[in-house]
Amino acid sequence: MKTLVTGGGGFLGSRIAQMLDERGDDVLVLGRSRYPHHERTGIATIRADIRDRDALRRAFQGVEVVFHTAALAGIWGPRKLFWETNVEGTRNVIDSCLANGVSKLVFTSTPSVVIGPTDLRGVDESVPYPKRYLAEYPRTKAVAERLVLASNGPSLATVALRPHLIWGPGDPHLIPRVVRAAEAGRLFQVGDGRNLVDITYVDNAAFAHLCAAQKLSMPSNCSGRPFFVSQGEPVALWPWLADVLVAAKAPPVSRRVSYRSAFAVGAFLEGVHRAIRPSVEPRMTRFLAVQLAKSHFFDISAARGDLGYEPRVSSEEGFRHLAAWLPGVAQVSK
């Protein structure tokens, strides 16, 4: 089977590409750079930007399944760039699938598309999109998710996956950011520390994508739907982060700020930065305050029942792999 992974040089995209290659698929990775780790294993790479529709149309020729993981993530940045990458880029992916007869599209979404300023405890996919968003990333990913699900039809079967807090060895985002903040003395506990969140080991997130593509290949009721994906058991965020810092040999969190204070400071800093320093990310934003202080965990019964997904790597095993990798991250951050 010929498959293509947009964003296939990234953390999740790379693992999806590797799993596809290991099972014998003809894999193409589409991204904006060279990826030596794929070159070493013989995975072909096409250098292109998802904002370039003509390049995508050429790249998608002969492809049967597209895994669309490419996105602009983050809590800060130009609104125009988030829209062009996450919305228009996804629109280009859909158009290129339809133009080339691609039969299946698996889209990497995020639970952030349903996260507002309140706790979400054990909710399923029936939870509605919020009326307003606190950052451009969740807002544009929600628009993109809706585009993907609306494009489901006889010519193109689509599905959207919402893995929460992807982590594991090689993580270039979540874990290094936490370790660097701790090393710099800038990591504060936000809230009372009792909030529960879902996490997803990277191999499990990648496996869920393969499960979804497999289900789209047979008569099923998963097409045109979103699915939450996680380890299936939430963790207490701040104790989990404390364990991460111990494994990384980084300083522990010793200071705390209330959620209300962090949210207020975030709102103030967002206004200041937009007016004076728009290119510099504030140290706190409203979205970040919500992520750090509120509970966000989800019912993955639909993924288990309709996609055949089951976490293959336990949280304990995944953490052992992470802990073996973490000391190097702390060393780099110093």
C-alpha positions, -999 to +999 in steps of 0.1 A: +000+000+000+013+035-009+009+058+020+020+094+026+026+112+059+025+150+060+046+163+087+064+130+086+096+144+099+080+154+132+077+136+165+044+118+158+047+118+120+081+101+121+068+073+143+038+067+120+061+066+090+084+041+108+055+018+118+042+019+082+076+011+068+081-018+094+049-034+082+059-032+045+041-002+032+055+020+004+059+052+025+064+088+015+071+115+040+062+151+031+078+179+049+098+211+045+132+197+054+156+168+049+152+140+075+184+120+079+167+095+102+143+085+074+170+086+047+190+061+068+161+036+067+152+042+031+119+061+037+114+085+007+109+122+014+092+149-006+102+184+003+070+205+002+049+229+023+013+220+028+004+256+020+016+248-016-015+232-032+003+225-066+031+207-048+007+186-028-013+176-059+019+163-075+030+145-043-003+127-038-003+110-072-007+072-068-012+075-030-039+054-014-038+067+022-028+100+036-019+106+073-021+144+078-001+152+109+015+185+097+004+216+117+015+247+133+013+241+171+019+264+200+003+289+223+015+320+205+022+332+170+007+352+141-029+345+135-024+346+097+003+319+099-019+296+121-048+300+096-026+295+065-010+263+079-037+246+099-068+256+079-057+264+043-030+237+045-056+211+055-079+224+028-051+218+003-046+182+017-083+175+012-084+189-023-052+170-033-067+138-020-099+143-041-079+153-072-058+122-070-083+096-060-068+091-025-093+069-008-085+075+029-075+104+050-065+101+087-062+136+103-043+143+135-065+167+155-062+175+192-085+175+222-078+213+224-105+217+198-131+212+226-112+227+255-125+260+269-118+276+303-135+248+323-126+212+334-134+183+311-137+151+331-143+118+313-163+134+284-168+116+251-169+129+215-204+143+220-189+173+239-194+204+218-169+228+204-166+258+228-181+291+218-147+308+220-111+298+220-082+312+241-055+307+214-052+304+176-039+268+176-071+252+190-093+276+170-077+268+137-074+231+144-111+230+151-118+246+118-095+221+101-111+191+119-146+202+107-133+205+071-119+170+073-150+154+087-173+173+063-152+160+034-160+124+043-180+107+015-180+080-012-148+093-028-128+099+004-132+083+038-120+105+066-114+103+103-100+127+129-079+115+159-075+136+191-044+123+210-037+143+242-003+153+254+019+131+232+052+122+250+081+098+248+118+096+239+126+121+212+099+145+222+110+180+209+081+199+224+064+191+257+091+175+279+121+197+268+100+228+274+092+217+309+128+208+317+141+241+303+116+261+324+126+242+355+163+247+348+157+284+344+137+286+376+106+297+356+083+267+362+055+274+386+027+251+396-006+266+384-036+257+405-039+233+434-021+205+416-050+181+417-060+184+381-061+151+361-050+150+324-048+124+297-014+116+283-005+095+252+027+077+246+040+084+211+039+047+199+003+045+211-007+077+193+010+063+161-007+029+165-041+046+168-035+062+133-028+028+118-059+014+135-080+042+120-066+037+085-073+000+087-109+006+098-114+030+069-104+002+046-134-019+055-171-013+061-172+005+095-190+033+112-158+053+120-156+074+089-166+111+093-161+110+131-136+123+157-120+100+183-102+108+215-070+088+220-049+084+252-033+059+276-069+053+289-060+064+324-055+100+334-026+111+355-023+139+381-004+164+360+019+180+386+030+148+403+037+133+369+057+164+359+076+161+392+086+125+383+097+138+349+119+164+365+134+138+389+142+115+359+157+145+340+178+155+371+162+189+369+152+212+398+118+205+413+089+229+412+090+249+444+066+278+437+028+279+431+004+304+417-034+303+417-053+296+385-071+329+388-039+348+391-022+329+362-053+335+340-053+372+348-016+376+343-019+356+310-046+380+297-025+410+307+007+397+291-012+387+259-024+423+255+011+437+262+028+414+238+003+420+210+009+457+213+046+458+219+063+425+213+041+404+191+069+381+180+078+371+215+058+345+233+045+356+268+056+336+297+020+330+306-012+330+285-048+322+293-046+290+272-015+279+291-031+286+324-061+264+315-038+236+303-017+237+335-045+240+361-077+224+347-086+187+343-088+174+308-093+137+304-116+118+280-136+086+274-118+066+248-145+039+246-152+049+210-116+045+199-115+011+216-148-002+202-149+014+167-112+017+158-099-014+176-074+008+195-058-003+227-027+012+242+002-012+234+027+006+257+017+011+293+023+044+310+048+026+333+068+011+304+067+043+285+080+062+314+109+038+317+118+045+281+114+083+287+135+082+318+164+066+300+164+094+275+157+124+298+191+130+314+204+141+279+176+166+276+184+182+309+221+184+300+213+201+267+191+227+285+219+238+308 
